[in-house]
Amino acid sequence: METYKLSSLHSSLKVMDIQLDLVEEGWSFDWHEHPYFEFIYCKHGHLQQWIDNELYDLTEGNSILVCAYKEHKSIAVEPSEYLVFHFDIDIFGIYSLFNQVKNPLIGKDQTMDNHLSFSEWLDKLIIDFHIKSQKKSNQLSQDAYIEGMNSGIQILHLHARILECISLLAFYFEKSEGIQAAKLTPSEIDLATKALKYLDENFLRPVRMEELAQHMNFHRSYISTIFKKAYGISPTEYLTKVRVREASKMLTDSEESIEEISIKLNFNSAAHLSNTFKSIYGMSPSAYRKKHRYMNK
């Protein structure tokens, strides 16, 4: 009988931002998508959240999960204050579990953590980390919302709380919708995590599935099946996601041209990178660079 080894479990949480925004009646954020998850909690007011063709009402105390690569837009029906954070998580089964959710809305009074409702749990998160509400603006940096995050311990503490929030969401959806995280054997978990680690370490090279299969000593179709069962996307899709995410960093942190970035990240051409980038972020690499450099000034 196979046994689980905690030392073999590989997981990664990336939190892109966390904001507590104030918006006026009539404010909107147009249709867009991105390669990471988005969580929204309506602290006060009333938001309408569109995901694909479904409309969800976010009234005071309600929250919602927007899955990666889902087209969505937000509209303020009245003046509102809402918490939002974007995250990416590479933990086997969780990605695919979230992608199976049919109703991503969580009610105000839903109990998530013993005696606390989820809205109370989120209010406590805001208080514990002194997250300040700000009038929404593209000119604001992360420091405008949370001050004093200048040590590794403080950042680790915040990540731990966000990870706890994500685990509460997973438990809730598993129970409320009768869905489950993918069941994998210890050997399948080991295969999936090693494949993900290999892609993370080699995405700057022109990695092909044949190379991954040879490295893992398994057939490429079997690796793809187990990888998708664990993470909800194929190894090729994951590799593209990692490269586009790296492109977004290079666009804001370097002076390299789109052509140079496309070569470094093994896209066929600058046009290939631009088309892939726009399909995920909803804007061209040039527009993304201009927007985010302005935000970081």
C-alpha positions in Angstrom: 0.0 0.0 0.0 1.3 3.4 -1.0 1.8 6.0 1.7 1.9 9.8 1.5 5.1 11.6 2.1 4.8 15.2 3.2 8.3 15.9 2.0 7.3 15.1 -1.5 4.3 17.5 -1.6 5.0 20.6 -3.7 2.8 23.6 -3.4 3.1 27.2 -4.4 0.9 30.3 -3.6 1.4 33.5 -5.4 -0.6 36.5 -4.2 -0.4 39.3 -6.8 -2.1 42.0 -4.7 -4.7 42.6 -2.0 -6.8 45.8 -2.0 -9.7 47.4 -0.2 -11.2 49.6 -2.8 -13.9 52.3 -2.6 -15.9 52.9 -5.8 -18.8 55.3 -6.6 -22.2 54.3 -8.0 -21.8 53.6 -11.7 -18.1 52.6 -11.6 -17.3 49.6 -13.8 -14.4 47.5 -14.8 -14.9 46.1 -18.3 -14.7 42.6 -19.5 -11.3 41.0 -19.0 -9.6 37.7 -18.0 -6.3 36.6 -16.5 -4.3 33.4 -15.8 -5.0 33.6 -12.0 -7.9 33.5 -9.6 -9.7 36.5 -8.2 -11.5 36.7 -4.9 -13.9 39.6 -4.2 -15.6 40.4 -0.9 -18.3 43.1 -0.8 -17.8 44.8 2.6 -20.4 47.5 2.0 -22.6 48.5 -0.9 -23.8 46.5 -3.9 -21.7 45.2 -6.8 -22.9 43.3 -9.9 -20.3 40.7 -10.9 -20.6 39.2 -14.4 -18.7 35.9 -15.0 -19.0 34.7 -18.6 -22.7 35.1 -19.2 -23.9 34.8 -15.6 -24.8 37.7 -13.3 -24.2 37.6 -9.6 -25.3 40.2 -7.0 -22.6 41.0 -4.5 -24.4 42.7 -1.6 -22.9 43.6 1.8 -21.2 40.5 3.3 -21.3 38.4 0.1 -18.2 37.2 -1.7 -17.3 35.4 -4.9 -14.5 33.4 -6.6 -13.6 34.2 -10.2 -11.6 31.3 -11.8 -8.6 31.7 -14.0 -9.2 32.4 -17.6 -12.9 33.4 -17.0 -14.2 36.5 -18.7 -15.6 38.8 -16.1 -16.6 42.4 -15.4 -17.8 44.4 -12.3 -20.3 47.2 -11.9 -21.1 49.3 -8.8 -24.9 49.6 -8.3 -24.3 51.9 -5.4 -21.2 53.3 -3.6 -19.3 50.3 -2.4 -16.3 49.1 -0.5 -14.8 45.7 -1.4 -11.8 43.6 -0.7 -10.1 41.9 -3.7 -7.0 39.8 -4.1 -5.6 37.9 -7.1 -3.8 34.6 -6.5 -2.3 31.6 -8.3 -2.0 28.3 -6.5 -0.3 25.1 -7.6 -1.7 22.6 -5.2 -2.8 19.3 -6.7 -6.6 19.0 -7.0 -7.5 22.5 -5.9 -7.2 24.1 -9.3 -9.5 21.5 -10.8 -11.9 21.7 -7.9 -12.4 25.4 -8.2 -12.9 25.0 -12.0 -15.9 22.6 -11.3 -17.7 25.2 -9.2 -21.1 26.1 -10.6 -22.2 28.7 -8.1 -19.1 30.8 -7.0 -21.1 33.1 -4.7 -20.7 32.7 -0.9 -23.5 34.2 1.3 -22.9 36.6 4.1 -23.9 34.3 6.9 -22.2 31.2 5.6 -20.2 29.6 8.5 -16.7 28.8 7.4 -14.5 28.7 10.5 -16.2 27.2 13.6 -18.3 30.0 15.0 -17.3 32.8 12.5 -19.2 33.5 9.3 -17.1 34.0 6.3 -17.8 37.7 6.2 -16.7 38.0 9.9 -13.6 36.0 9.1 -12.8 38.4 6.2 -13.5 41.5 8.4 -11.0 40.1 10.9 -8.4 39.7 8.2 -8.9 43.3 7.2 -8.5 44.4 10.9 -5.5 42.1 11.7 -3.5 43.4 8.8 -4.7 47.0 9.0 -5.8 47.0 5.4 -6.8 50.6 4.5 -9.6 51.4 2.2 -8.7 53.6 -0.7 -10.6 55.3 -3.5 -9.9 53.0 -6.5 -7.2 54.4 -8.7 -4.6 52.9 -11.1 -2.0 55.1 -9.5 -2.1 53.4 -6.1 0.7 50.9 -5.1 0.3 48.0 -2.8 1.8 50.1 0.1 -1.2 52.4 0.0 -3.4 49.5 1.3 -1.0 47.7 3.7 1.9 49.4 5.4 4.7 47.8 7.3 5.0 44.6 5.2 8.7 45.0 5.2 9.9 41.7 6.6 9.7 38.1 5.4 7.9 37.0 8.6 5.1 39.6 8.0 4.7 38.6 4.4 4.7 34.9 5.3 2.0 35.6 7.9 -0.2 37.3 5.3 0.4 34.4 2.8 -0.6 31.9 5.5 -3.9 33.7 6.1 -4.6 33.9 2.4 -3.8 30.2 2.1 -6.2 29.6 5.0 -8.9 31.6 3.1 -8.4 29.5 0.0 -8.6 26.3 2.0 -11.9 27.5 3.6 -13.2 28.1 0.1 -12.2 24.7 -1.1 -14.0 23.0 1.9 -17.1 25.1 1.3 -17.4 24.3 -2.4 -16.6 20.7 -1.8 -19.5 20.5 0.7 -22.0 22.8 -0.9 -21.7 21.5 -4.4 -20.8 17.9 -3.7 -17.6 18.2 -5.7 -14.3 16.9 -4.7 -10.7 17.7 -5.3 -9.2 15.1 -7.7 -8.2 11.9 -5.9 -4.7 10.9 -6.7 -2.5 8.1 -5.4 0.8 9.1 -3.8 2.7 8.0 -6.9 0.4 10.2 -9.1 1.0 13.1 -6.8 4.7 12.6 -6.9 4.6 12.4 -10.7 2.5 15.6 -11.1 4.6 17.6 -8.6 7.8 16.5 -10.2 6.5 17.4 -13.7 5.4 20.8 -12.5 8.7 21.4 -10.8 10.5 20.5 -14.1 8.4 22.9 -16.1 9.0 25.7 -13.5 12.7 25.2 -13.7 13.0 24.9 -17.5 10.4 27.3 -19.0 13.1 29.5 -20.4 14.1 26.6 -22.7 12.1 25.2 -25.6 10.7 22.3 -23.5 8.6 19.8 -25.5 6.3 17.1 -24.1 8.7 14.4 -25.5 11.5 15.8 -23.4 9.3 15.9 -20.3 8.2 12.3 -20.9 11.8 11.1 -21.3 12.8 12.9 -18.2 9.9 11.5 -16.1 10.3 8.0 -17.8 6.5 7.9 -18.5 4.5 8.1 -21.7 3.6 11.7 -22.6 -0.2 11.0 -22.6 -0.1 9.5 -19.1 1.8 12.5 -17.8 -0.7 14.9 -19.4 -3.6 13.0 -17.9 -2.2 12.9 -14.4 -1.0 16.6 -14.6 -4.5 17.8 -15.8 -6.2 15.7 -13.1 -4.0 17.3 -10.5 -3.9 20.9 -11.7 -6.8 21.3 -14.1 -4.8 22.2 -17.1 -2.4 20.4 -19.4 1.4 20.7 -19.1 1.5 22.7 -22.3 -1.1 25.1 -21.0 0.8 25.4 -17.8 4.0 26.2 -19.6 2.2 28.9 -21.6 0.8 30.3 -18.3 4.2 30.5 -16.7 5.8 32.1 -19.7 3.1 34.7 -20.0 3.3 35.4 -16.3 7.1 35.9 -16.7 6.5 38.2 -19.7 4.3 40.4 -17.5 7.2 40.7 -15.0 9.7 41.5 -17.7 7.4 44.1 -19.2 7.3 46.1 -16.0 10.8 45.3 -14.6 13.0 45.6 -17.7 13.6 47.7 -20.7 13.7 44.8 -23.1 11.6 45.0 -26.2 8.6 42.8 -27.0 10.8 41.0 -29.6 13.6 40.3 -27.1 11.1 39.1 -24.4 9.5 36.7 -27.0 12.8 35.2 -27.9 13.9 34.8 -24.2 10.6 33.0 -23.4 10.6 30.8 -26.5 7.6 32.2 -28.3 7.6 31.8 -32.1 7.6 35.5 -32.6 6.7 38.9 -31.0 3.3 38.6 -32.7 2.8 35.1 -31.1 3.6 36.5 -27.7 1.4 39.6 -28.2 -1.6 37.5 -29.3 -1.2 35.0 -26.4 -0.7 37.8 -23.9 -3.7 39.7 -25.1 -5.9 36.6 -25.0 -5.1 36.2 -21.3 -4.7 39.8 -20.0 -7.1 41.5 -22.3 -4.5 44.0 -23.6 -1.4 44.1 -25.7 2.1 43.8 -24.0 2.7 47.4 -24.9 -0.5 48.6 -23.2 0.2 46.4 -20.2 3.7 47.9 -19.8 2.4 51.4 -20.1 -0.4 50.9 -17.6 1.7 49.1 -14.9 4.7 51.4 -15.1 2.3 54.3 -14.6 0.8 52.5 -11.6 4.2 52.0 -10.0 5.4 55.5 -10.3 
